[in-house]
Amino acid sequence: QVAQAIRYEATAALPALPQPLVRSLRRLRVRLCAMAPRSAPRSRAVAPGLLTLAGLVASLVYLGSLGPAYSVKGVWQGQPTTLKDTVKGDFGSVMEGLEPKVSFPPIAYHREGVALSVEDGRLNADYTAKLDGDTMLQLRVNDEQEWRASLQGEDASLRVRGQGTDLDTLSWEASQSSSVEDVGDVKVEFNSDK
């Protein structure tokens, strides 16, 4: 009875295994116990191997039920002197070499003349409107407050660029084209260059 109580305590301390596996292990234990009186020396030699095999199967079934595992591949490229700095406690250069370089595809959202997009890590907002039959207004602003606007008509255009509200960074280009009698087609361009 003492041996049976120890056996029950030992099985209670084990982690929960799937029920079909527990039943298979119990049947295996009954078979091994039934074989004991007939061939004791042989069962003593085979029993540890079978128990090890059963434990291995149980652990594989248990670990297989945890879900998929993923491995991430990476490389480190750096100078050998970086390792000397690491030994001294400077991990900055090693961490820079381990940073992932990720590029995402362009993301965009368009609706009724307004578009939001992410290009090269910058958020851009675009607005396009038709003012009259042949005049279009286009405005683009990004998350660093760079902006550009253009007003284009059939024979004239104006383009303006800037950075935030700073007027020192403001630049513009204007052009107009027309047909002049006895001269032909004429195009005049102006800009803010000094």
Helices and strands as residue ranges (DSSP letters): H 2-13, H 19-35, H 40-64, H 80-87, H 92-98, E 107-111, E 114-119, E 122-130, E 136-142, E 146-152, E 156-163, E 166-180, E 184-191
